[in-house]
């Protein structure tokens, strides 16, 4: 059975990451792996939001308020980005992330 992320799941940036804002975009160094990751303007906004634990729903709502995007597309894109950040070791889910 496939698990889906809950909008109530909390996400936070992993500790010990080095990042730099480059004119609206972000470059993040995963210190453990030595791999650099780049985020566009919207991804950079999500990165700034998860410097403190936030629910996926809170992140989605912030992006919807700040950018012109369809709610369904925003939710899909935010969840995809957060999954990628977690898989890259740049962010962590709190318990109960999946329903």
Protein Blocks (a to p, Z undefined) as FASTA:
>chain_A
ZZdddfkbccdddehiacddeehiacdddfknopacdddfklmmmmmmmmpccdfklmmm
mmmmmpccdfklmmmmmmmmmmmmmmnopaccdehkbZZ
